[in-house]
Amino acid sequence: MLLVVVFLIVLVWALCASVMAGMGSLVLQKLRAECNISDVFWIGLCTAVVVLQLYHFFRPIDNLIVVLLCTLGVLGAILNRNAFVRLIRRVSGAGLWSLFGCLAAVLVIAARCAGPVVHYDTGLYGAMAVRWFVTYPLVPGLTNLFGQLGLNSNVFLCEAALEQGPLRGLAFHLLVGLFLCALVVRIVHSYVRVLGGHRENVVDYFIIPLAVPSIVWILNADLIGTDTDLPTSVISLVGLIALFDLLQENPQHGEKTDLFGSRFIVATSLFVLIVTFKTTALALAMLGWSLALLHVALLNISWERRRTLILASIGLSCALAIPWLLRGVVLSGYPFYPSSAFAFPVDWRVPREIADSIAHFGRSWARLPHASFGETDGVHWMLPWFGTAIKNRVDFQIPALFSLIGLVLALRHGTFKNLSRFWLLVPLLGGLVFWFLLAPAFRFGEAAIWATAACLGSVALQLLLPAMSQIQRRIVLLGIAAIGLWCSYPRTLYRVYFRPLLETHGLSHVPEVRTVPYHLSSGLTVSVPIITNQCWNADLPCSPYFLDELQLRRDASIRWGFRIERPILSLNMDKFTPLHRMYVSAKPTEGVCSNCHLTRPIMDFTSIGGGSTFK
C-alpha cells in the first residue's frame, strides 16, 4: 500500500509542477528571458500566490480558482511548447546518474509524506486557517477568534488551493514535500556535475554544502502539515542560489549569460514570497532584494533591457506584497501582525495588548522555550541559548565548521580579491543579526545560517576539488553527504521516521477532536476543544483561547468577521484549561495539561481561569 500512496503523491506533484511551470513560462516569455525548468516553476508559484491572494478577497478558495490556475498553466504550456521541449531535452540530457539521484530523492520524500499528520502547529491553528480559507472569503477580524489565525502566511493559501476535490483533507501531505523536491533536484544536478568532474561552475560549489540540511530535512523534518518554517527556508535557499548566480555576472563585462534576466526575476520574487510566508525572513529578504536590484542597475547592459527587468521585478514584487499587507489588515487590523506597528482604525482591530503579548511570547519562546518572560528579556537568555545551540549538529556545529574552513582558506589564498561571491554575505549577515535579536530559534534562521556556510564553504571547494583526483573528489563529496546523514541521528532514524510508514494504509486525514459549545453573552457560540488545545478540523468557529467580549461584526453570520467589544474587563482568554479540567480529569492542571503554557501570551501573565500557575 505504501508504494501506491507514494506513486499517487508523486503523480500529484508532477501535475502541480506542470501547472506552475506553465504559468511561469507566461511571465518569463513576456520578458524574453532565457530560463530553465526550475525558474519557470518558481515564477509560476509566485504567479499562483498573486492570483490566490486577490481571489480570496472576494471568494473562498474553491474549485473555480483551481480550474483557473490549471487553465493558465495549460495555456502557458501550449503557447510556449517549443521552449518546453528544449527545457525537457536539456533535463533529459543531464545523464543517468542525475536522473537516478533525483528519482531516488523524490521517492524518499514522497514516502516521508505518506505518514500521519502529527505536526503540532497544524492542529493548533494551521488546519483551522485552511478550513476558514476554503469555507469563506477573507474574514475580517478572524484574529479576534484566535490570535494565531492572524499569522498571515501564504503557506495556508497554497494548502487551501490543494484542499480541493479528491484531495480534500489530504493536502497536508503534499505542499512541503513539493517545495523540498524542487530544491533537492537542483542540488542533485550540481552534485552529479561536480562528482563527475565536468562542466561544474562556482554556483555548483555554492550548492554542494546545502546537501547537508537537505538530507536532514528529507530524513527527519516535519513534511506533513502546515509548517511555515521549512517552506520559508527552502524557498529562501532557492532565492539565494539565484542571487549568488546573478552576482557572478561581472558589471564591467559587456557579455552576459543568457540566464541572468531570469535569475534576477526569480531572486527578487522569491525574496518577497518568503516574507509572505514568514515575517522572520524580512531582513534577509529586503537586503537580498536590494542587492539584486543594485547589481542589475550596475550591469553593462542596454538601458531598455535594464529598465524592463527592473520594472518587471518591482511589478511582481508589488503584486505579491501589497495584497499580502492588505490581507494582514483584514485579518487583524495590522499589516505586520503580531507587530502592532502601523495599526489601522478599523472596528475589527485586535486589541494592542493582545498583539503585543503574542509578539512577546513568540520572541520569548524562540529564545528559550518554556522559560519565563523574565528569563528571556534583556541579555539573560544568551548564555543558556548558546549552551543549547552549541550541541546542535545541523544548524550550528557543521555550518560553523564549513564557514571557518572557507574563511581560513580565503584569507590564506587572497580569495577576497574576487568580491563577487562575498557580496552575498551582506544580506546573510544582516538576516542573521535580525534573526538573532528577534527570534533566534534555529528553524527561523536555517536559510541564512546555511547560505553563509555555503558562501564561505564554496571557497574551500573551489580551491581544493579541481586539484584532486577523481577518487579524492568522490570521497570529499560523499563525505559531505555522510555528514548530512550523521546530522540526522541515524541510530533512531529508521525506528522513529521510517518503520511507522510500513503500516501505511492510505493517506491519513487530520485527527478528530472532541469539542464542547461555549456560549457568549453576545449570542455567539464557539466550539472549544477539551482533550487538547488543538482544533484540527473541528466545526467553525473553534478556538481554545478568546475573550468573553468576542462578538460578530454583522448580523448573525461569521462570514463578516469578529470584533472585540470594549471595554475589555479581563485579558483572560483561556477557555480550554477550565473545560479540560472539568470534562477530562479531576487531577491538578499541572499534571494533566501539558499545553497550558500556550495560554501565557494572551493572558494577564500571572494566572489563568481556575487558578493554574506558570513555572
C-alpha positions in Angstrom: 0.0 0.0 0.0 2.9 2.4 0.7 4.1 2.1 -2.9 0.6 3.1 -4.1 0.5 6.1 -1.9 4.0 7.2 -2.9 3.0 6.9 -6.6 -0.1 9.0 -6.1 1.9 11.7 -4.2 4.5 11.8 -7.0 1.7 12.0 -9.6 0.0 15.0 -7.9 3.4 16.7 -7.5 4.1 16.2 -11.2 0.7 17.8 -12.1 1.3 20.7 -9.7 4.8 21.3 -11.1 3.5 21.2 -14.7 0.8 23.9 -13.8 3.4 26.0 -12.0 5.8 25.7 -14.9 3.1 26.7 -17.4 2.2 29.8 -15.5 5.8 30.7 -15.0 6.5 30.4 -18.7 3.8 33.0 -19.4 5.6 35.6 -17.3 9.2 34.9 -18.4 8.2 34.6 -22.1 6.9 38.2 -21.9 10.3 39.3 -20.6 12.1 37.4 -23.4 14.3 35.9 -20.7 16.1 32.6 -21.1 15.3 30.2 -18.3 15.5 26.6 -17.0 12.8 24.4 -15.7 13.4 25.4 -12.1 13.0 29.1 -13.0 9.6 28.7 -14.6 8.4 26.6 -11.7 9.2 29.2 -9.0 7.9 32.1 -11.0 4.8 30.1 -11.6 4.4 29.6 -7.8 4.7 33.4 -7.3 2.1 34.0 -10.0 -0.2 31.5 -8.4 0.1 33.2 -5.0 -0.7 36.5 -6.5 -3.9 35.2 -8.1 -4.9 33.3 -4.9 -4.5 36.4 -2.7 -6.6 38.6 -5.0 -9.3 35.9 -5.4 -9.6 35.3 -1.7 -10.7 38.9 -1.1 -14.0 38.0 -2.9 -14.5 34.3 -2.8 -13.3 31.3 -0.7 -10.5 29.2 -2.2 -12.6 26.7 -4.2 -12.6 24.6 -7.3 -13.2 27.6 -9.5 -9.8 29.2 -8.7 -8.1 25.8 -9.1 -9.6 25.4 -12.6 -8.4 29.0 -13.4 -4.9 28.2 -12.3 -4.8 25.0 -14.3 -6.1 26.8 -17.3 -3.3 29.3 -17.1 -0.8 26.5 -16.7 -2.1 24.6 -19.8 -2.3 27.8 -21.8 1.4 28.7 -20.9 2.5 25.1 -21.8 0.7 25.3 -25.2 1.9 28.8 -26.1 5.5 28.0 -25.1 5.5 24.4 -26.2 8.8 24.7 -28.2 10.6 26.2 -25.2 9.3 23.4 -23.0 10.6 20.8 -25.5 14.0 22.4 -25.3 13.9 22.5 -21.5 12.8 18.9 -21.2 15.6 17.8 -23.6 18.1 19.8 -21.5 16.9 18.0 -18.4 16.9 14.5 -20.0 20.5 15.2 -21.2 21.7 15.6 -17.7 22.8 12.0 -17.5 21.5 8.8 -16.0 23.2 9.3 -12.6 21.5 12.7 -12.3 18.1 11.3 -13.2 18.5 8.3 -10.9 19.6 10.6 -8.0 16.6 12.9 -8.5 14.2 10.0 -8.7 15.6 8.4 -5.6 15.3 11.6 -3.6 11.8 12.3 -4.8 10.6 8.8 -3.8 12.1 9.1 -0.3 10.4 12.4 0.2 7.1 11.0 -1.1 7.4 8.1 1.3 8.0 10.5 4.2 4.9 12.5 3.2 2.8 9.4 3.4 2.8 9.3 7.2 0.2 10.5 9.7 -0.5 14.2 10.3 1.0 14.9 13.7 2.6 18.4 13.3 1.6 20.3 16.4 1.0 23.8 15.0 -1.1 22.3 12.2 -3.6 21.1 14.8 -3.3 24.3 16.9 -4.1 26.8 14.1 -2.8 25.7 10.6 -5.6 23.3 9.7 -8.1 25.7 11.1 -6.8 28.5 9.0 -7.0 26.4 5.8 -10.6 25.4 6.8 -11.6 29.1 7.1 -9.9 29.8 3.7 -11.8 27.1 1.8 -15.1 27.9 3.5 -15.3 31.7 3.4 -13.7 34.7 1.6 -11.2 36.5 3.8 -12.9 37.1 7.1 -12.3 40.5 8.8 -11.1 40.2 12.4 -10.5 36.5 12.3 -7.6 37.0 14.7 -10.0 38.0 17.4 -11.3 34.5 17.5 -7.8 33.0 18.0 -4.6 35.0 17.9 -2.6 32.6 15.8 -5.1 32.8 13.0 -3.7 36.2 12.3 -0.3 34.9 11.4 -0.7 35.9 7.8 1.2 33.2 5.9 0.5 32.4 2.3 1.5 28.8 3.0 -2.1 28.4 4.2 -3.4 29.8 0.9 -1.3 27.3 -1.1 -2.6 24.5 1.2 -6.1 25.7 0.6 -5.6 25.6 -3.2 -4.6 21.9 -2.9 -7.5 21.2 -0.5 -10.0 20.6 -3.3 -11.9 17.8 -4.9 -10.5 14.3 -4.2 -7.6 15.9 -2.2 -10.0 17.4 0.4 -8.5 16.6 3.8 -5.3 15.2 2.3 -3.5 18.3 1.0 -1.3 18.5 4.2 0.7 15.6 2.7 1.7 17.5 -0.4 2.9 21.1 -0.2 6.1 21.0 1.9 7.4 17.9 0.1 6.8 19.5 -3.3 8.9 22.6 -2.4 11.6 20.3 -0.9 11.7 18.2 -4.1 12.3 21.3 -6.2 15.3 22.3 -4.2 16.7 18.8 -3.9 16.6 18.2 -7.7 18.7 21.3 -8.1 21.2 20.1 -5.5 21.4 16.6 -7.1 22.2 18.1 -10.5 25.1 20.1 -9.1 26.3 17.2 -7.0 26.5 14.9 -10.1 28.3 17.6 -12.2 30.9 18.1 -9.5 31.2 14.4 -8.8 31.8 13.7 -12.4 34.4 16.5 -12.7 32.9 18.1 -15.8 31.1 21.4 -16.5 30.9 22.4 -12.9 30.9 26.1 -12.0 31.2 28.3 -8.9 27.4 28.1 -8.3 27.7 24.3 -8.1 30.3 24.7 -5.3 27.9 27.0 -3.5 25.1 24.4 -3.8 27.1 21.4 -2.6 27.2 22.3 1.2 23.4 22.7 1.0 23.2 18.9 0.6 23.7 18.6 4.4 20.5 20.4 5.6 18.6 19.0 2.6 19.4 15.4 3.7 18.3 16.2 7.3 15.0 17.7 6.0 14.4 14.7 3.8 15.0 12.2 6.6 13.5 13.7 9.7 11.8 17.1 9.2 8.1 17.7 9.6 7.0 17.3 5.9 3.3 16.7 6.7 1.1 19.6 7.8 1.0 23.4 7.5 4.6 24.0 8.7 5.6 27.5 7.6 9.3 27.3 8.7 10.6 24.7 6.3 8.9 26.1 3.1 10.4 29.5 4.1 13.9 28.0 4.5 13.7 26.0 1.2 12.5 29.0 -0.9 15.0 31.3 0.8 17.8 29.0 -0.3 16.4 28.9 -3.9 16.3 32.7 -3.9 19.8 32.9 -2.5 21.2 30.4 -5.1 19.7 32.6 -7.8 21.2 35.7 -6.3 24.6 34.1 -5.9 24.4 33.1 -9.6 23.4 36.6 -10.6 26.4 38.1 -8.6 28.8 36.1 -10.8 27.9 38.5 -13.6 30.7 41.0 -13.9 29.3 44.5 -14.1 32.2 45.6 -16.4 31.8 42.8 -19.0 29.5 43.5 -21.9 28.6 39.9 -22.5 26.2 38.3 -20.0 25.0 34.7 -19.6 21.6 34.0 -21.2 20.1 33.3 -17.8 20.9 36.4 -15.9 17.5 38.0 -16.5 15.5 35.0 -15.2 17.9 34.7 -12.2 17.2 38.3 -11.3 13.4 37.9 -11.5 13.5 34.6 -9.6 15.7 36.0 -6.8 13.7 39.2 -6.2 10.3 37.5 -6.5 11.2 34.7 -4.1 12.6 37.2 -1.6 9.2 38.9 -1.4 7.4 35.5 -1.4 9.3 34.3 1.7 8.2 37.4 3.7 4.6 36.5 2.8 5.3 33.0 4.2 7.1 34.1 7.4 7.9 37.7 8.6 11.0 36.5 10.4 12.7 36.5 6.9 12.1 40.2 6.5 15.6 41.5 6.9 17.2 38.8 4.7 14.6 39.3 2.0 14.9 43.1 2.0 18.7 43.1 1.8 18.8 40.4 -0.8 16.2 42.1 -2.9 18.1 45.4 -2.7 21.4 43.7 -3.6 19.9 42.1 -6.7 18.4 45.4 -7.8 21.7 47.2 -7.3 23.7 44.6 -9.2 21.4 44.7 -12.2 21.5 48.5 -12.2 25.3 48.4 -12.4 25.4 45.7 -15.2 26.7 46.8 -18.5 23.5 46.1 -20.5 21.3 48.3 -22.6 19.1 50.8 -20.8 15.9 49.3 -22.3 16.8 45.8 -21.1 17.7 47.1 -17.6 14.5 49.1 -17.4 12.4 46.1 -18.5 13.9 43.8 -15.9 13.7 46.3 -13.0 10.1 47.3 -13.8 9.1 43.6 -14.1 10.8 42.8 -10.8 9.2 45.7 -9.0 5.8 44.9 -10.5 5.8 41.2 -9.5 7.1 42.1 -6.0 4.4 44.7 -5.5 1.8 42.2 -6.8 2.9 39.8 -4.1 3.5 42.3 -1.2 0.6 44.7 -1.5 -2.3 42.2 -1.3 -0.4 40.4 1.5 -0.2 43.6 3.5 -3.9 44.2 2.9 -4.7 40.6 4.0 -3.0 41.3 7.3 -5.1 44.4 7.8 -8.3 42.5 7.1 -7.3 39.6 9.4 -6.1 41.6 12.4 -6.0 45.4 11.7 -2.2 45.3 11.5 -0.2 44.7 8.3 2.7 43.0 10.2 0.8 41.2 12.9 1.7 40.2 15.6 3.6 43.5 15.5 1.3 46.3 16.5 3.0 48.8 14.3 1.0 50.7 11.6 -2.4 49.9 13.2 -5.4 50.7 11.0 -8.5 52.3 12.5 -10.9 49.5 11.8 -13.6 48.2 14.1 -12.2 44.6 13.9 -8.7 45.5 15.0 -7.2 43.2 17.6 -6.6 44.9 21.0 -3.0 46.2 21.0 -2.4 44.4 24.4 -3.1 41.0 22.8 -1.0 41.7 19.7 2.0 42.8 21.9 1.6 39.9 24.2 1.6 37.3 21.4 4.7 39.0 19.9 6.4 39.0 23.3 5.6 35.3 23.8 6.9 34.4 20.3 10.2 36.1 21.0 10.4 34.5 24.4 9.7 31.0 23.2 12.2 31.4 20.3 14.9 32.4 22.8 14.3 29.8 25.5 11.2 27.5 25.2 9.2 27.1 28.4 11.2 29.9 30.2 9.6 32.9 31.9 9.5 36.3 30.4 12.0 37.5 33.0 14.5 34.8 31.9 14.2 35.8 28.2 14.2 39.6 28.4 17.4 41.6 28.1 20.5 39.5 27.7 19.8 36.9 30.4 18.8 34.3 27.8 22.1 34.4 25.7 24.3 32.2 27.8 21.8 29.3 28.2 20.9 29.8 24.5 24.5 29.3 23.4 24.8 26.3 25.8 22.0 24.6 23.9 22.9 25.8 20.4 26.5 24.5 20.6 25.1 21.0 20.8 23.1 21.4 17.6 24.8 19.4 14.8 22.9 20.6 11.7 22.3 24.2 12.5 25.4 25.2 14.5 28.4 22.7 14.5 28.6 21.8 10.8 27.8 25.2 9.3 30.2 26.8 11.7 32.9 24.3 10.6 32.2 24.9 6.9 32.3 28.7 7.4 35.5 28.6 9.4 37.4 26.4 6.8 36.2 28.6 4.0 37.2 31.8 5.8 40.7 30.5 6.7 41.4 29.4 3.1 40.0 32.6 1.7 42.4 34.6 3.9 45.3 32.3 3.1 44.9 32.4 -0.7 43.7 36.0 -1.0 40.4 35.0 -2.5 38.8 38.1 -1.0 40.2 40.0 -4.0 37.3 38.5 -6.0 34.4 40.1 -4.2 31.6 38.8 -6.4 30.6 35.9 -4.1 31.2 37.8 -0.8 28.6 40.4 -1.6 26.1 37.8 -0.7 27.3 38.0 2.9 25.7 41.4 3.2 22.1 40.2 3.2 23.1 37.0 5.0 24.8 38.6 7.9 22.1 41.2 8.1 19.5 38.5 8.2 21.4 36.6 10.9 21.6 39.7 13.1 17.8 40.3 12.7 17.1 36.7 13.4 19.3 36.5 16.5 17.8 39.6 18.0 14.2 39.0 17.1 13.5 35.2 17.3 16.7 33.1 17.5 15.0 29.6 17.1 17.1 27.7 14.6 14.2 26.8 12.4 13.7 30.5 11.7 17.3 31.1 10.7 18.3 27.9 8.8 18.4 29.6 5.4 20.7 32.4 6.4 22.9 30.0 8.5 23.4 27.5 5.7 23.7 30.1 2.9 26.5 31.7 4.9 28.2 28.3 5.3 27.7 27.6 1.6 29.1 31.0 0.6 32.3 30.6 2.6 32.5 26.8 2.1 32.4 27.2 -1.7 35.8 28.9 -1.4 37.3 25.8 0.0 35.6 23.5 -2.5 36.7 25.7 -5.5 40.3 25.8 -4.2 40.6 22.1 -3.3 38.4 20.0 -5.6 39.9 20.9 -9.0 43.4 19.8 -7.8 42.1 16.4 -6.6 42.0 13.1 -8.4 38.6 11.7 -9.3 38.7 9.3 -6.4 39.6 12.0 -3.9 36.9 14.2 -5.2 34.3 11.5 -4.7 35.5 10.8 -1.2 35.1 14.5 -0.3 31.6 14.8 -1.8 30.4 11.5 -0.4 31.8 12.7 3.0 29.6 15.8 2.8 26.6 13.6 2.2 27.6 11.4 5.1 27.7 14.5 7.3 24.1 15.1 6.4 23.3 11.6 7.4 25.2 11.9 10.7 23.2 15.1 11.5 20.0 13.1 11.0 20.8 11.0 14.1 20.9 7.7 12.2 20.6 5.4 15.3 17.0 6.3 15.7 16.2 7.3 12.1 14.5 4.0 11.0 12.6 3.3 14.2 11.2 6.8 14.5 10.6 8.0 11.0 10.5 5.1 8.6 9.3 1.9 10.4 5.8 3.6 11.0 5.5 4.1 7.2 5.4 0.4 6.7 2.0 0.4 8.4 0.6 3.0 6.0 -2.8 2.0 4.5 -3.5 5.3 2.6 -3.2 9.0 3.1 -4.4 9.8 6.6 -6.8 12.7 7.4 -6.3 15.0 10.3 -7.3 13.7 13.7 -10.9 14.2 15.0 -11.2 16.2 18.2 -13.8 16.4 20.9 -15.3 19.9 21.5 -18.0 21.5 23.7 -20.0 24.6 22.9 -19.2 27.8 24.7 -22.0 30.4 24.7 -21.1 34.1 24.9 -23.3 36.8 26.1 -23.3 38.3 22.6 -25.1 35.2 21.4 -22.1 33.7 19.6 -21.3 30.1 20.2 -17.7 28.9 19.9 -16.6 25.2 19.8 -13.8 24.7 22.4 -11.6 21.6 22.3 -11.2 19.8 25.6 -8.8 16.9 25.2 -6.1 19.1 23.7 -5.9 22.8 22.8 -5.8 21.8 19.1 -8.9 22.4 17.0 -7.7 20.5 14.0 -10.7 20.2 11.6 -13.5 20.9 14.1 -16.6 22.8 13.2 -16.3 26.5 12.7 -15.9 28.7 14.7 -13.5 26.8 17.0 -10.9 28.2 19.4 -9.3 27.3 22.7 -8.5 31.0 23.6 -10.7 34.0 23.1 -12.1 36.9 25.2 -15.7 36.9 26.6 -16.2 40.2 24.8 -15.9 38.5 21.4 -18.9 39.1 19.1 -19.9 39.0 15.5 -19.4 42.2 13.4 -22.6 42.0 11.4 -25.9 40.1 11.7 -25.6 36.5 12.7 -23.1 35.5 10.0 -19.4 34.6 10.8 -18.6 35.5 7.2 -18.3 39.2 8.1 -15.9 38.5 10.9 -15.4 39.2 14.6 -14.6 42.1 16.8 -13.9 42.7 20.5 -16.5 44.8 22.4 -14.8 47.4 24.6 -14.1 48.0 27.4 -12.3 44.7 28.0 -12.8 43.6 31.6 -10.1 40.9 31.6 -7.4 39.6 29.3 -8.1 36.1 30.5 -8.7 34.3 27.1 -8.2 30.7 28.2 -11.3 28.6 27.7 -9.5 25.4 27.1 -7.9 24.7 30.5 -11.1 25.0 32.7 -13.1 22.9 30.3 -10.2 20.4 30.0 -10.2 20.0 33.8 -14.0 19.8 34.0 -14.6 17.2 31.3 -11.4 15.2 31.1 -9.8 14.9 34.5 -10.1 15.9 38.1 -6.3 15.9 38.6 -4.5 19.2 39.1 -4.0 21.0 35.8 -0.2 20.9 36.1 -0.3 17.1 35.9 -2.8 16.8 33.1 -2.4 19.7 30.7 1.0 19.7 29.1 -0.1 22.5 26.7 -1.2 25.1 29.2 1.9 27.2 28.8 0.5 28.1 25.4 -2.1 30.3 27.1 0.6 32.5 28.5 0.9 35.2 25.8 -2.8 36.0 25.8 -3.5 36.0 29.5 -2.8 38.5 32.2 0.7 36.9 32.6 0.0 35.7 36.2 -2.8 33.2 36.1 -5.4 31.5 34.0 -9.0 30.7 34.8 -9.3 28.3 37.7 -6.0 29.3 39.3 -3.4 27.4 37.3 0.1 28.9 37.5 3.0 29.0 35.2 6.6 27.9 36.1 
